[in-house]
Amino acid sequence: MLSIFIPQEILEDIVIDNMASDMEPEDQDVWYKIFAKQKFIYVSSWDEKKYLTPEDPLFILDSSGVQIKYATQYIEGIPQNHQSVTEYWNGIFLLDISEEEAAEIQRDYGVICQSVKKMDASILMDEGLRFSPKKDEKGYSWNFMLNRINGEHIPSNHLFMIDRYLLAKDKDKDEEDDLDFIKSNIYDITNAMLPTHQLKCNYTISFIIGEQKDGKSFFPSELSKMVNEELIPSLHRPYDIDVEIIYLTHLSGLYTATHNRCILTNYTVTQLEHSLKAFEKGNEEIDEGDESTCLQTILPQRLFTASGLNDYCDSPHKTHHDVMSAIYDNLVWWANNYLTTKSIYTLNGKTINIKNRYGAKKNGENWSLYVKSP
């Protein structure tokens, strides 16, 4: 569910340059291929055109399922109000501003922002790496696996960790050791993924977890206390971090999605076969390193691949879009119809009504989710 913002004339130029019927897909511009994969593209219009006709260069995009939406006031207001970019979790902002100002917005607010004078899609392109540590194997770690998609390379302001079994108790460990095991994996993931530089907005970490049918799990309150009192201070980040836990019962519409473990940021998706609790710390005194807890494939990815853009396979963007859409749709539903039988919501260590955090408003046929001011 990327939201791309771009001046209409720039989008038209790119479409015109790539719409020749005899042009081979491999010769088309990467941005054009990315645009063609979107549900919506938001444009600022230079001549107040409001309708697409068969004579318009953008008609080919519109007729293929990409809806062109006009957001002139919003886009043109960004240079005066940089913080407004945080209204969109997955916004890509291609703006008619200087390269320096675009870099400043990207650095300060954790979103992809580029000047139309120098657009570079490589930040969205994935190298196709995969890792398959086997049980008890050493030499892998979260920091090693996530290095190419972490906060130094890809901007972000939101991290999701999704795993129904994150709080499941291990019958072979005592409870204190088990909680330390969970904490060490969460710390390594967050420390690898969160930007280390100053942000001008809060960073949000969201845990989406599910109840265990056998009841053998830690309570969300235990995770909440551990994260807020121990984890966040130990990260030493120069910005405020909000931590939300969405704990789902089996009655929730989102519950089945928690079976598929993944880590999401604004522009990355890391899929796992088995568990976020992937590594156990070895003996630090003899520098044993981390030890894999099970055989599983772990795929840390940016959103697009060359093969996916040429329709030879699905891009990671599809998984990212589907998961984010499911989360977004359910948050919209909860913001309108709060039921404690379907979820428990905590924010920064306190259990609250989710309506106190999120609001939803209807925009035509679509619902928009927004974070309420504290």
C-alpha positions in Angstrom: 0.0 0.0 0.0 2.6 2.5 -1.1 1.5 6.0 -1.5 3.5 7.8 -4.2 3.4 11.6 -4.5 4.7 13.3 -7.6 4.1 16.3 -9.8 1.7 15.3 -12.6 4.0 16.7 -15.4 6.9 14.5 -14.2 4.8 11.4 -14.1 3.5 12.2 -17.6 7.0 12.6 -18.9 8.0 9.2 -17.5 5.0 7.5 -19.0 5.5 9.1 -22.4 9.1 8.0 -22.4 8.2 4.4 -21.6 4.8 3.8 -23.4 6.0 3.0 -26.9 4.3 -0.2 -28.0 7.6 -1.7 -29.4 9.6 -1.0 -26.2 10.8 -4.2 -24.5 10.1 -4.4 -20.8 13.8 -4.7 -19.9 14.3 -1.3 -21.6 11.7 0.5 -19.6 12.6 2.8 -16.7 12.4 1.2 -13.2 10.3 4.0 -11.9 7.8 3.5 -14.7 7.5 -0.2 -13.7 7.1 0.7 -10.0 4.4 3.2 -10.9 2.6 0.5 -12.9 2.4 -1.8 -9.8 0.5 0.7 -7.7 -3.1 1.0 -6.7 -2.9 4.8 -6.4 -0.6 7.6 -7.4 -1.1 11.0 -6.0 -0.2 14.0 -8.2 0.0 17.7 -7.9 -1.4 19.3 -11.1 0.2 22.2 -12.8 -2.8 23.1 -15.0 -5.7 22.0 -12.8 -6.6 19.1 -15.1 -9.2 17.0 -13.3 -10.0 14.3 -15.7 -8.2 11.7 -17.7 -9.1 11.2 -21.3 -7.7 8.7 -23.9 -5.5 11.6 -25.2 -3.8 12.1 -21.8 -0.4 10.4 -21.3 -1.6 9.0 -18.0 -4.6 7.2 -19.5 -2.5 4.1 -20.1 -1.8 3.9 -16.3 -5.4 4.6 -15.4 -6.8 2.1 -17.8 -4.4 -0.6 -16.4 -5.8 -0.2 -12.9 -3.6 2.6 -11.4 -5.8 5.3 -10.0 -4.5 8.8 -10.4 -5.6 11.0 -7.4 -5.2 14.7 -7.1 -3.4 16.0 -3.9 -2.1 19.3 -5.1 -2.6 21.2 -1.9 -1.0 18.4 0.2 2.0 18.0 -2.1 2.7 21.7 -2.5 2.4 22.2 1.2 5.2 19.8 2.1 8.1 22.3 1.6 6.4 24.6 4.2 5.5 21.7 6.5 8.0 18.8 6.3 6.4 16.9 9.2 3.2 16.4 7.0 5.0 13.5 5.3 4.5 11.4 8.4 0.7 11.2 7.6 1.5 8.3 5.3 3.2 5.2 6.7 4.4 4.1 3.2 4.7 7.4 1.4 7.3 7.9 -1.4 7.7 11.6 -2.0 9.2 12.6 -5.4 9.0 16.4 -5.1 10.0 19.5 -7.1 12.4 20.6 -4.4 16.2 20.7 -4.1 18.2 17.6 -3.5 19.4 19.0 -0.2 15.8 19.7 1.0 14.7 16.2 -0.1 17.6 14.6 1.8 16.7 16.6 4.9 13.1 15.4 4.9 14.2 11.8 4.4 16.7 12.0 7.2 14.4 13.8 9.7 11.2 11.9 9.2 12.2 8.4 8.0 10.4 8.4 4.6 11.8 8.1 1.1 12.0 11.6 -0.3 13.8 12.6 -3.5 14.0 15.6 -5.7 12.5 15.0 -9.2 15.8 16.5 -10.5 17.6 13.3 -9.3 15.3 10.3 -8.8 17.0 7.0 -7.9 14.9 3.8 -7.5 17.8 1.7 -6.3 16.7 2.4 -2.7 13.7 0.2 -3.4 15.5 -2.6 -5.3 16.4 -5.8 -3.6 19.5 -7.9 -4.1 17.7 -11.2 -3.6 19.6 -12.4 -0.5 18.3 -15.3 1.6 19.7 -17.1 4.7 19.0 -20.7 5.8 20.6 -21.2 9.2 20.1 -24.7 10.5 19.5 -25.7 14.2 22.5 -25.0 16.4 24.5 -23.4 13.6 26.7 -20.4 14.5 27.9 -17.5 12.4 24.5 -15.9 11.7 22.8 -13.1 13.7 20.0 -10.6 13.3 22.5 -7.8 12.8 24.2 -9.7 10.0 21.0 -10.7 8.2 19.3 -7.3 8.5 22.4 -5.1 7.7 21.4 -4.4 4.1 17.8 -3.2 4.9 18.5 -1.5 8.3 18.0 2.1 9.3 21.3 3.3 7.9 20.4 2.2 4.4 16.6 2.4 4.2 14.7 5.2 6.0 11.9 4.2 8.3 9.7 5.5 11.1 7.8 2.4 11.9 8.8 -1.2 12.7 6.3 -4.1 12.9 7.1 -7.5 14.4 4.5 -10.1 13.7 4.6 -13.5 15.3 1.7 -15.3 16.9 4.0 -17.4 19.0 6.4 -14.7 20.2 5.2 -15.1 23.8 4.8 -18.9 23.7 6.5 -20.5 26.6 9.3 -22.9 26.0 8.8 -26.0 28.1 12.5 -26.7 28.2 13.4 -23.3 29.8 12.6 -21.7 33.1 10.5 -18.6 32.8 13.2 -16.1 33.5 15.6 -17.6 30.9 12.7 -17.8 28.5 11.9 -14.1 28.8 15.6 -13.2 28.4 15.6 -15.3 25.3 12.6 -13.4 23.9 14.2 -10.1 24.9 17.5 -10.8 23.3 15.9 -11.4 19.9 13.7 -8.4 20.1 16.7 -6.2 21.1 18.8 -7.5 18.3 16.1 -6.9 15.7 15.2 -3.4 16.9 18.8 -2.4 17.4 19.6 -3.5 13.8 16.6 -1.8 12.2 16.1 1.5 14.0 17.9 4.5 12.7 20.8 5.7 14.9 20.6 9.4 13.9 18.2 12.1 15.2 14.6 12.0 14.0 12.2 14.9 14.3 9.3 12.5 14.8 8.5 9.6 17.2 9.5 6.1 16.0 6.8 3.5 16.5 7.5 -0.2 17.2 4.4 -2.4 16.8 4.2 -6.0 18.1 1.3 -8.0 16.6 1.0 -11.3 18.5 -1.7 -13.9 19.1 -3.1 -15.9 22.0 -2.0 -19.5 22.4 -4.9 -22.0 22.3 -3.3 -24.1 25.0 -2.8 -21.0 27.2 0.9 -21.6 27.7 2.2 -18.2 27.0 3.4 -15.0 28.8 0.9 -12.2 29.2 1.2 -9.1 26.9 1.7 -7.1 30.1 5.0 -8.9 30.7 6.2 -8.1 27.2 5.0 -4.5 27.6 6.9 -4.1 30.9 10.1 -5.7 29.6 10.1 -3.6 26.4 9.3 -0.2 27.9 11.4 -0.5 31.1 14.4 -2.4 29.8 14.6 -2.6 26.0 13.8 1.0 25.0 16.4 2.6 27.4 19.0 0.1 26.3 18.7 1.1 22.6 20.0 4.7 23.4 18.2 6.3 20.4 18.2 10.1 20.1 14.4 10.3 19.6 11.3 9.2 21.3 10.0 5.7 20.7 6.3 4.6 21.0 5.7 0.9 21.6 2.3 -0.6 20.8 1.3 -4.2 21.4 -1.7 -5.6 19.5 -2.6 -8.9 21.2 -5.2 -10.8 19.1 -7.6 -13.5 20.3 -8.6 -16.2 17.8 -11.8 -14.2 17.2 -9.9 -11.4 15.5 -10.0 -11.1 11.7 -6.2 -10.5 11.8 -5.5 -13.6 13.9 -4.7 -16.0 11.0 -2.2 -13.5 9.6 0.0 -13.8 12.7 0.9 -17.3 11.8 3.1 -16.0 9.0 6.1 -14.5 10.9 7.6 -11.3 9.4 9.3 -8.0 10.2 8.1 -5.0 8.4 9.3 -1.4 8.1 7.9 1.3 5.8 9.8 -0.1 2.8 11.2 -3.5 3.8 9.8 -6.9 4.6 11.6 -9.8 6.2 9.8 -13.2 6.0 10.6 -16.1 8.3 9.4 -19.7 8.1 9.3 -20.4 11.8 10.0 -17.8 14.5 11.3 -14.4 15.5 13.0 -16.2 18.3 15.7 -17.3 15.8 18.9 -17.0 17.8 20.2 -17.8 21.2 23.2 -16.1 22.7 26.3 -18.2 23.1 28.9 -18.0 25.8 30.1 -14.4 25.6 33.2 -15.1 27.7 34.6 -17.3 24.9 32.9 -15.3 22.1 30.7 -18.2 20.9 28.4 -15.9 18.9 24.7 -16.5 18.3 23.3 -19.9 17.8 20.4 -20.7 15.5 17.4 -22.2 17.3 15.9 -24.0 14.3 16.2 -24.7 10.6 14.4 -21.9 8.7 14.8 -19.7 5.7 14.9 -15.9 6.4 14.4 -13.4 3.6 15.2 -9.8 4.3 14.0 -7.8 1.3 13.5 -4.3 -0.1 10.2 -4.0 -2.0 11.1 -4.7 -5.6 13.1 -7.1 -7.6 14.0 -7.0 -11.3 12.2 -10.3 -11.9 9.1 -9.1 -10.1 9.0 -5.8 -12.0 9.2 -7.8 -15.2 6.3 -10.1 -14.1 8.4 -13.2 -13.8 7.4 -13.6 -10.2 5.8 -11.6 -7.3 7.9 -8.8 -5.9 8.3 -8.5 -2.1 6.1 -5.5 -2.5 3.0 -7.8 -2.9 3.7 -9.4 0.5 4.3 -6.0 2.1 1.2 -4.6 0.5 -1.0 -7.6 1.6 0.2 -7.6 5.2 0.1 -3.8 5.6 -3.4 -3.7 4.1 -4.6 -6.4 6.5 -3.2 -4.5 9.5 -4.5 -1.2 8.2 -8.0 -2.5 7.5 -8.2 -4.2 10.9 -7.0 -1.1 12.7 -9.7 0.9 10.9 -12.3 -1.7 12.0 -11.1 -1.6 15.6 -11.1 2.2 15.6 -14.8 2.1 14.7 -15.9 -1.1 16.5 -13.8 -1.7 19.6 -14.3 -5.1 21.2 -12.1 -6.5 23.9 -12.9 -10.1 22.9 -11.0 -9.5 19.6 -7.9 -7.7 20.8 -6.0 -6.1 23.7 -4.1 -2.9 22.9 -1.2 -1.5 24.9 0.7 1.7 24.2 3.9 2.5 26.1 3.2 0.0 28.8 -0.5 0.9 29.4 -3.5 -1.0 28.2 -5.9 1.4 26.6 -8.9 1.5 24.3 -7.6 1.5 20.8 -10.0 4.3 20.0 -7.8 6.5 22.2 -4.9 5.9 19.8 -6.4 5.7 16.3 -9.2 7.3 14.5 -10.8 6.5 11.1 -12.5 8.8 8.6 -14.1 8.1 5.3 -12.7 9.6 2.1 -15.1 8.8 -0.7 -15.1 4.9 -0.9 -12.0 4.5 1.3 -11.2 4.8 5.0 -8.3 6.7 6.2 -6.6 5.8 9.5 -4.9 8.5 11.6 -3.1 8.7 14.9 -4.8 10.9 17.4 -2.8 13.6 19.2 -1.8 12.6 22.8 
